[in-house]
Amino acid sequence: MMNKKANVALALLAVIVVVIILYLILINALKECRQDSQCGEGSYCGSDFRCHEMKVIQKSVINNEYHLWKASFVIGIAIIIAAIILRLRRQ
């Protein structure tokens, strides 16, 4: 018992290490999942280590039937009129 302060400090350090180790074990044990396979079907393991249900993305139908002939007709007529105007100005 020469160094009581050293013994107390060493015992306190040991208690702190044991508390930290128990805390880490408890935190690790409270995780619901670590991999997607640990969750049920249709679920995934999130970054918070909990199982989350996968969201279903609805597919939408896109109508690709564009009727562009009217616009192309107007642009074509505009080009023809512009060419006629430019030709008349030269004369």
C-alpha positions as CSV (number, residue, x, y, z in Angstrom):
1,M,0.0,0.0,0.0
2,M,2.8,2.3,-0.8
3,N,0.9,4.1,-3.6
4,K,-2.7,4.6,-2.7
5,K,-3.2,7.3,-5.3
6,A,-1.9,5.1,-8.1
7,N,-4.1,2.2,-7.0
8,V,-7.2,4.5,-7.0
9,A,-6.3,5.9,-10.4
10,L,-5.7,2.5,-11.8
11,A,-9.0,1.2,-10.4
12,L,-10.9,4.3,-11.7
13,L,-9.3,3.8,-15.2
14,A,-10.4,0.1,-15.1
15,V,-14.0,1.1,-14.2
16,I,-14.1,3.6,-17.0
17,V,-12.8,1.1,-19.5
18,V,-15.4,-1.5,-18.4
19,V,-18.2,1.1,-18.6
20,I,-17.2,2.1,-22.1
21,I,-17.0,-1.5,-23.2
22,L,-20.4,-2.3,-21.8
23,Y,-21.8,0.8,-23.5
24,L,-20.4,-0.3,-26.9
25,I,-21.8,-3.8,-26.4
26,L,-25.2,-2.3,-25.5
27,I,-25.2,0.0,-28.5
28,N,-24.3,-2.9,-30.8
29,A,-27.0,-5.1,-29.3
30,L,-29.7,-2.5,-29.9
31,K,-29.2,-2.6,-33.7
32,E,-32.2,-4.1,-35.4
33,C,-30.3,-5.2,-38.4
34,R,-26.8,-5.1,-40.0
35,Q,-27.6,-6.4,-43.4
36,D,-30.6,-6.4,-45.8
37,S,-30.9,-10.2,-45.3
38,Q,-31.8,-9.7,-41.7
39,C,-34.9,-7.7,-42.6
40,G,-38.0,-9.3,-43.9
41,E,-39.0,-9.4,-47.6
42,G,-39.7,-6.0,-49.1
43,S,-37.5,-4.3,-46.5
44,Y,-34.0,-3.0,-46.3
45,C,-31.5,-2.2,-43.6
46,G,-31.1,1.6,-43.3
47,S,-28.1,3.6,-42.2
48,D,-29.8,3.8,-38.7
49,F,-29.6,0.0,-38.5
50,R,-33.4,-0.4,-38.6
51,C,-35.5,-2.2,-41.1
52,H,-37.4,0.1,-43.5
53,E,-40.1,-0.9,-45.9
54,M,-39.1,-0.4,-49.6
55,K,-41.1,2.3,-51.3
56,V,-42.9,1.2,-54.5
57,I,-42.3,3.6,-57.3
58,Q,-45.4,3.8,-59.6
59,K,-44.7,3.6,-63.3
60,S,-46.4,6.3,-65.3
61,V,-47.4,5.9,-68.9
62,I,-45.9,8.4,-71.3
63,N,-47.8,9.3,-74.4
64,N,-45.3,9.6,-77.2
65,E,-47.8,10.3,-79.9
66,Y,-46.8,13.8,-80.8
67,H,-48.6,15.5,-83.7
68,L,-45.9,17.8,-84.9
69,W,-47.1,18.1,-88.5
70,K,-49.0,21.3,-87.7
71,A,-45.9,23.0,-86.3
72,S,-43.7,21.8,-89.1
73,F,-46.3,23.1,-91.6
74,V,-46.3,26.5,-90.0
75,I,-42.5,26.7,-89.9
76,G,-42.3,25.6,-93.5
77,I,-44.8,28.3,-94.7
78,A,-42.8,30.9,-92.6
79,I,-39.5,29.9,-94.4
80,I,-41.2,30.1,-97.8
81,I,-42.7,33.5,-97.0
82,A,-39.3,34.7,-95.7
83,A,-37.6,33.6,-98.9
84,I,-40.2,35.3,-101.0
85,I,-39.8,38.6,-99.0
86,L,-36.0,38.5,-99.4
87,R,-36.2,37.8,-103.1
88,L,-38.6,40.7,-103.6
89,R,-36.4,43.1,-101.7
90,R,-33.4,42.3,-104.0
91,Q,-35.3,43.2,-107.1
